[in-house]
Amino acid sequence: KATQINTSFESLYGSQVVDMRRKVELIEANLKSKGGRKDESHFRWVDGILVTAMINGDWLHLENVNFCPSSVLDRLNPLMEKGGELLLTECSIDEDSETSVESSHRVVQPHPDFKIFLSMNPAFGEVSRAMRNRCVEISLLPTSQDEMSFSEGEVAALTTTKLLSST
């Protein structure tokens, strides 16, 4: 029965299996030509948009932060302090050697022009008190009875328009 299944599998996917074997052989040949072995592969840290914005002094808007797990947002608390910084404990690979260095955590100091903006819809939850204490809170509420009949997005757009036009 196993032979029947194997024959059936090869008839259906035979060319794809051969293509995959060729790709694996090419990868192995590429590794050998560079002097590496298959078991020497490792992951490499790549900075994301937060770290890149911090280094370049960009402005970053994090939308719907109340959907983010509190454990992730809590990692930003030290960054939001005066003279804050971001400790990257996950980034402990020394680029010159291919081994993990336990004590070489990376600390990122933000550029003086770096700004971070958090936005959320309180109808879908809250963020921690610790995070709220580190932010300036601005609430966009309807200003008249007429605006109460609009959707939340329309009220935010109207309020934003009023704020911009009054400046």
Buried (B, 14 or more C-beta within 10 A) or exposed (E): EEEEEEEEEEEEEEEEEEEEEEEEEEEEEEBEEEEEEEEEEEEEEEBEEBBEBBBEEBEBEBEEBBEBEBEEBEBBBBBBEEEBEBEBEEBBBEEEEEEEEEEEEBEBEBEEEBEBEBEBBEEEEEBEEEBEEBEEEEEBEBEEEEBEEEEEEEBBEBBEEEEEEEE
